[in-house]
Amino acid sequence: MARHMSLNRKQVVVGTLGLVFLASLVVVAWVEGGKLRFQPKPEPIISSENEGCVACHTEKTPVIVQQWADSEHGQLGVGCIGCHQAEKTDVDAYRHEGALIATIVTPNDCARCHAQVAEEFQASHHAKAGDILNSLDNILGEVIEGVPAATNGCIQCHGSKVALLTDANGNVRKDDGGRPMFDPSTWPNSGMGRINLDGSLGSCSACHSRHTFSRAMARQPENCGKCHMGPDHPQIEIYNESKHGIAYAASSDEDMNLDAKKWVVGEDYFAAPTCATCHMSATRNLPVTHDVGDRISWTLRPKISKLLENHEERRSRMKDVCEACHSPGFTRGFYKQYDEAIHLYNDKYGGPSTTIMGMLKERGLISPDPFDDHIEWVYFELWHHEGRRARMGASMMGPDYTQWHGFYEVAKHFYFKFLPMAKELSEGDEVAMALIDSILASEEHAWLDGLSLEDRERLKAYYKERYGDE
């Protein structure tokens, strides 16, 4: 009997494997979220003008072809020529297998089908990310650190100014296949604010990675984390430690419904918000937007935070997102806490340190050039790293980034690095010393005068009771 049962099990296993093999001929199977998932293989629509592209690239770059075949573009018959077609006037146009095409697909190309999306993006802060090329950050990257550091680092997120190689006469150089040759210090690049040869700004593939152009990918926080991470803008780290990020990590793909065409929080998914939920995606009252600043009221990037133009309308839109999950009272309370954190940074640290730096330069106590005085590095990290972390932590409800990676670092370096340096540089200059003294005389810095005996005894008793330590 045992042997008979064993034989039956073997037959069942072999039969099952055979069915799986047959099924694999007509379905794609993959493991995702610890589960085996099945989906019918897509049948892309291949037009006559794209047949040659697909046939050749199936051999040369099969991954690209399969990504396109799996995409909505492939299902709708939007093929290679539709995206890569070029005009005779395009400086990077070249003839390839009878078609006039360009290597780089720009927002202008995408606008042929996605006009409103392209218009919203061109007006966004993302599209202006390439402004770094004329900024203090670029001097730090290209001049002080070195050009390869900026090429492989900064501009891979911010975007390059795409350029073609030219000969001594200014003519575009071409390879053996007649293709224009790109300056390798500017391409490849899918930076968010890339400055393209046709004058458009940005790269749609920064979020919708080619050639699948997946909406699900763009909705996941990891996608934004390619650029929004690290010591000066750690949004992905802050999100991961927030209750929002924890809820997302605990959810499944079914919970998030990331592939849905309509993706309205509170209707199509309920588990957690992602970056896209709050900054871009539709709510019951708001449409999708590709202007990521449309719902942001404070700018947290500069030395001193400022309320943006139309900040009340912007905040109203973000509150609409919040209230898909939270009560109006909760949302009001959050914004009160957030605003107070920004005012604290501005009034106690950002404003005073910026005023002192301006005074040191005006009075010739430091060089007018950037980063050639030690205090400039301390000041830069104070607002660009530590100050941003404090403010961004508060904006996204990340307590550890607000406190230990943020305000703690700001306070420590403001009081015990920045101010001592400023005082030393100002020694002998009565005007400079008077300014520093007037700043420190304000109520925010009164703690420097010392605690009362009563307060010291109270603290001593507290630590002894709580930790058994004085």
C-alpha positions in Angstrom: 0.0 0.0 0.0 2.8 2.4 0.9 4.6 1.7 -2.4 1.4 2.2 -4.3 0.8 5.6 -2.6 4.4 6.6 -3.4 3.9 5.8 -7.1 0.7 7.8 -7.2 2.5 10.8 -5.7 5.3 10.5 -8.2 2.8 10.4 -11.1 1.1 13.5 -9.7 4.4 15.4 -9.4 5.4 14.5 -12.9 2.0 15.4 -14.3 2.0 18.7 -12.5 5.5 19.5 -13.8 4.3 18.7 -17.3 1.4 21.1 -16.9 3.6 23.8 -15.6 5.9 23.4 -18.6 3.0 23.6 -21.0 1.7 26.6 -19.2 5.1 28.3 -19.4 4.7 28.4 -23.2 1.7 30.7 -22.8 2.3 32.5 -19.5 5.0 34.4 -17.8 5.6 33.3 -14.2 7.6 35.2 -11.6 8.1 35.4 -7.9 7.1 38.7 -6.3 6.5 39.5 -2.6 7.2 35.9 -1.8 4.4 34.6 -4.1 4.5 32.9 -7.5 2.5 35.1 -9.9 1.2 34.3 -13.4 0.3 36.6 -16.2 -0.5 35.9 -19.8 2.4 36.8 -22.1 1.7 40.1 -23.8 1.2 40.2 -27.5 2.6 43.5 -28.6 1.3 45.3 -31.7 4.2 45.5 -34.2 3.5 47.9 -37.0 5.2 47.5 -40.4 7.5 50.5 -39.8 8.7 48.8 -36.6 9.1 45.2 -37.8 12.7 45.7 -38.7 13.6 47.4 -35.4 12.0 44.5 -33.4 13.6 41.8 -35.5 17.1 43.3 -35.3 17.0 44.3 -31.6 15.5 41.0 -30.5 18.9 39.6 -31.4 21.1 42.6 -30.4 19.3 43.9 -27.3 16.6 41.4 -26.4 16.0 42.8 -22.9 14.9 46.2 -24.4 12.5 44.4 -26.8 10.9 42.3 -24.1 10.5 45.4 -21.8 8.8 47.2 -24.7 6.7 44.1 -25.5 5.5 44.0 -21.8 4.7 47.7 -21.7 1.5 49.5 -22.3 3.3 51.1 -25.3 3.8 47.7 -26.8 0.2 46.7 -26.2 -1.0 49.9 -27.9 1.3 49.6 -30.9 3.4 52.6 -29.9 6.7 51.4 -31.3 10.4 52.4 -31.7 9.9 54.9 -34.5 7.0 56.6 -32.7 9.3 57.6 -29.9 12.7 57.9 -31.6 11.6 59.7 -34.8 13.5 62.9 -35.5 13.2 66.0 -37.7 15.8 66.9 -40.3 16.6 70.0 -38.2 17.4 68.0 -35.1 21.2 68.2 -34.5 21.3 64.6 -33.3 19.2 63.1 -36.1 20.7 60.4 -38.3 19.5 57.9 -40.9 19.2 54.4 -39.6 17.8 51.5 -41.7 15.8 54.0 -43.7 14.3 55.9 -40.8 15.4 59.3 -39.5 15.8 58.9 -35.7 17.5 60.3 -32.6 19.1 58.3 -29.8 17.7 60.4 -26.9 13.9 60.6 -26.4 13.1 63.9 -24.8 10.0 65.4 -23.1 9.2 67.1 -26.4 9.0 63.7 -28.0 6.8 62.3 -25.2 4.6 65.4 -25.6 3.4 64.2 -28.9 1.1 61.9 -26.9 1.4 63.2 -23.4 1.0 67.0 -23.9 -0.5 67.9 -20.6 2.0 65.8 -18.6 4.9 67.3 -20.4 3.6 70.8 -19.8 3.2 70.2 -16.1 6.6 68.7 -15.9 8.3 71.5 -17.7 6.8 73.9 -15.1 8.0 71.8 -12.2 11.0 72.1 -9.9 12.1 68.7 -11.1 12.6 70.1 -14.6 14.9 72.8 -13.1 17.2 70.3 -11.4 19.8 71.0 -14.0 20.2 74.5 -12.5 22.8 72.9 -10.3 25.2 73.4 -13.3 25.4 77.1 -12.4 25.2 76.7 -8.6 27.5 76.5 -5.5 27.0 72.7 -5.5 28.5 72.5 -9.0 31.6 74.5 -8.0 32.0 72.0 -5.1 31.6 69.0 -7.5 33.4 70.0 -10.6 36.1 72.5 -9.4 36.9 71.4 -5.8 36.2 67.6 -6.0 36.8 67.2 -9.7 34.8 66.8 -12.9 34.5 63.0 -12.9 33.0 63.2 -9.4 30.3 65.5 -10.7 29.8 63.5 -13.9 29.3 60.2 -12.1 27.5 61.8 -9.1 25.7 65.1 -9.2 24.5 65.2 -12.8 23.3 61.6 -12.8 20.4 62.9 -10.6 20.3 66.6 -11.5 20.9 66.1 -15.2 23.6 67.1 -17.7 23.6 69.6 -20.5 23.7 67.1 -23.3 26.4 67.9 -25.9 27.8 66.3 -29.1 31.5 66.0 -29.9 32.7 68.3 -32.7 35.8 68.5 -34.8 38.1 71.4 -35.2 35.7 73.1 -37.7 32.7 72.7 -35.3 31.1 69.9 -37.3 29.4 67.1 -35.3 31.6 64.0 -35.2 30.0 60.7 -36.2 30.9 57.1 -35.6 31.3 54.4 -38.3 27.5 53.9 -38.5 26.9 57.6 -39.1 25.5 58.2 -35.6 26.3 61.6 -34.0 28.8 61.0 -31.1 27.8 62.3 -27.7 30.2 63.9 -25.3 30.7 61.1 -22.7 30.8 63.7 -19.9 27.2 64.5 -20.7 25.7 61.2 -21.9 24.5 58.6 -20.9 22.3 60.5 -18.4 18.8 60.3 -17.3 18.9 63.1 -14.7 15.6 64.6 -13.8 16.6 68.1 -15.0 18.6 67.1 -18.1 19.1 69.9 -20.6 18.4 68.3 -23.9 19.6 69.2 -27.4 16.1 70.3 -28.5 15.9 72.7 -25.6 13.5 70.7 -23.5 14.2 70.0 -19.8 14.2 66.7 -18.1 14.0 63.0 -18.7 10.7 61.1 -18.4 12.8 57.9 -18.0 14.2 59.2 -14.7 11.0 57.9 -13.1 9.4 55.8 -15.9 12.5 53.7 -16.7 12.8 52.7 -20.3 11.6 50.7 -22.1 8.7 49.5 -19.9 7.7 53.1 -18.8 5.9 51.5 -15.9 3.5 53.5 -13.8 3.9 51.0 -11.0 7.6 51.7 -10.8 7.0 55.4 -10.7 4.6 55.0 -7.8 7.0 53.1 -5.6 9.2 55.1 -3.1 12.4 53.2 -4.1 12.1 54.9 -7.4 12.4 58.4 -5.8 15.1 57.1 -3.5 17.7 57.0 -6.3 18.1 60.7 -5.9 16.3 61.7 -2.7 18.7 60.1 -0.3 21.9 60.8 1.6 23.2 63.4 4.0 21.6 66.5 2.4 18.2 65.2 1.3 17.4 61.9 2.9 13.7 61.7 2.0 13.8 57.9 1.4 15.4 57.3 4.7 13.0 59.6 6.4 10.0 57.9 4.7 11.3 54.5 5.7 11.3 55.4 9.4 8.0 57.2 9.3 4.7 55.5 10.0 3.8 55.9 6.3 7.0 54.0 5.2 6.4 51.3 7.9 2.8 50.8 6.6 4.1 50.5 3.0 6.8 48.0 4.0 4.1 45.9 5.7 1.8 46.0 2.7 1.5 43.6 -0.2 1.3 44.4 -4.0 -2.4 43.5 -3.8 -2.8 46.1 -1.0 -1.2 48.8 -3.0 -2.7 48.0 -6.5 0.3 49.8 -8.1 -0.5 48.7 -11.7 -4.0 50.3 -11.6 -4.7 52.8 -14.3 -6.8 54.9 -12.0 -4.9 55.1 -8.6 -6.9 57.2 -6.2 -6.0 56.9 -2.5 -9.1 55.9 -0.5 -10.7 54.3 -3.6 -8.2 52.1 -5.3 -5.8 51.4 -2.4 -5.9 51.9 1.3 -2.7 50.4 2.9 -0.2 53.3 2.8 0.8 56.4 0.9 4.0 56.6 -1.2 5.9 59.7 -2.4 3.7 59.7 -5.5 0.5 59.6 -3.4 1.3 62.8 -1.6 3.1 64.8 -4.3 1.6 63.7 -7.6 -1.2 61.2 -7.7 -4.9 61.8 -7.8 -7.2 62.1 -4.9 -11.0 62.1 -4.8 -10.8 65.9 -5.4 -7.5 66.5 -7.2 -6.2 65.3 -10.6 -2.8 63.7 -11.2 0.0 66.3 -11.5 3.6 66.0 -12.8 4.5 69.3 -11.0 5.9 67.8 -7.8 5.9 71.2 -6.1 2.2 71.8 -6.6 1.4 70.7 -3.0 4.5 72.0 -1.2 4.1 75.2 0.9 7.6 75.6 2.3 10.9 75.3 0.4 13.3 73.3 2.6 16.3 73.5 0.2 17.8 76.9 0.8 19.8 78.4 3.7 16.6 79.9 5.2 13.3 78.3 4.4 10.7 80.4 2.7 7.0 80.0 2.0 6.4 79.6 -1.7 4.2 81.7 -3.9 0.6 80.6 -3.5 1.6 78.6 -0.5 -1.9 78.6 1.0 -3.4 77.0 -2.2 -0.5 74.6 -2.3 -1.0 73.6 1.4 -4.8 73.2 0.8 -4.0 70.7 -1.9 -1.7 68.7 0.3 -4.2 68.8 3.1 -6.7 67.2 0.7 -4.3 64.3 0.3 -3.8 64.0 4.1 -7.5 64.0 4.8 -8.0 60.9 2.7 -6.6 59.1 5.7 -6.6 61.6 8.6 -9.1 64.0 10.2 -8.9 67.7 9.7 -7.8 68.1 13.3 -4.9 65.7 12.9 -3.8 67.6 9.7 -4.0 71.0 11.4 -2.0 69.7 14.3 0.7 68.2 12.1 1.1 71.5 10.2 1.4 73.5 13.4 4.2 71.2 14.6 5.9 71.3 11.2 5.6 75.1 10.9 7.1 75.6 14.4 10.1 73.4 13.5 10.8 75.5 10.4 10.5 78.7 12.3 12.8 77.4 15.0 15.5 76.5 12.4 15.1 79.8 10.5 15.1 82.1 13.6 17.6 80.3 15.8 20.1 78.9 13.4 19.6 79.5 9.6 19.0 83.3 9.8 21.8 84.1 12.4 24.4 81.9 10.7 23.6 83.4 7.3 23.8 86.9 8.7 27.2 86.2 10.3 28.6 84.8 7.0 27.4 87.8 5.1 29.1 90.1 7.6 32.4 88.2 7.5 32.5 88.5 3.7 31.5 92.2 3.7 34.2 93.1 6.2 36.9 91.1 4.4 37.3 88.7 7.2 37.0 85.8 4.8 37.7 85.5 1.1 34.8 86.2 -1.3 35.6 82.8 -3.0 33.6 79.8 -2.0 35.0 76.9 0.1 38.5 78.4 0.6 37.9 79.1 4.3 37.2 76.4 6.9 34.1 78.2 8.2 32.5 78.0 4.8 32.5 74.2 5.0 31.0 74.2 8.5 28.4 76.7 7.4 27.6 74.7 4.2 27.0 71.5 6.1 25.0 73.4 8.8 22.3 74.4 6.3 22.9 72.1 3.4 23.2 68.8 5.4 22.1 69.1 9.0 19.6 71.9 8.6 17.9 70.2 5.6 17.7 66.9 7.6 16.0 68.7 10.5 13.5 70.4 8.3 12.8 67.5 6.0 12.5 65.1 8.9 9.8 67.4 10.4 8.0 67.7 7.0 7.7 63.9 6.6 7.2 62.9 10.3 10.6 61.2 10.7 11.5 61.8 14.4 15.1 60.5 14.3 16.0 62.6 11.3 14.3 65.7 12.9 16.2 65.3 16.2 19.5 63.3 16.2 20.4 63.6 12.5 18.9 67.1 12.4 18.5 69.6 15.2 21.1 68.0 17.5 23.7 68.2 14.8 22.6 71.8 13.9 22.9 72.9 17.5 26.2 71.2 18.2 27.9 72.6 15.2 26.3 76.0 15.4 27.4 76.6 19.0 30.7 74.7 19.1 32.1 74.9 15.6 30.6 77.8 13.7 30.3 80.4 16.4 33.9 79.9 17.8 35.3 80.2 14.3 33.2 83.3 13.6 34.4 84.9 16.8 38.1 84.0 16.1 37.8 85.6 12.6 36.1 88.7 14.1 38.7 89.3 16.8 39.7 92.9 16.7 36.8 94.0 14.6 34.4 95.8 16.9 31.5 95.8 14.3 31.7 92.1 13.7 31.9 91.2 17.4 29.0 93.5 18.2 26.9 91.7 15.6 27.7 88.3 17.0 27.0 89.5 20.5 23.7 91.0 19.5 22.6 87.7 18.0 23.6 85.7 21.1 21.8 88.2 23.3 18.4 87.0 22.0 16.2 84.8 24.1 16.8 81.7 21.9 20.4 81.6 23.0 19.9 82.5 26.7 20.8 79.0 27.8 24.5 79.8 27.2 24.4 82.0 30.3 24.0 78.8 32.3 21.2 77.0 34.3 20.1 78.1 37.7 21.2 76.1 40.7 17.6 74.9 41.1 17.5 73.6 37.5 20.8 71.8 37.8 19.7 70.0 41.0 16.4 69.1 39.3 18.3 67.6 36.3 20.7 65.7 38.6 17.8 64.2 40.5 16.0 63.2 37.3 19.0 61.4 35.8 19.7 59.6 39.1 16.1 58.4 39.4 15.7 57.4 35.7 19.2 55.9 35.0 20.8 55.5 38.4 23.4 57.9 37.2 24.3 61.5 37.8 
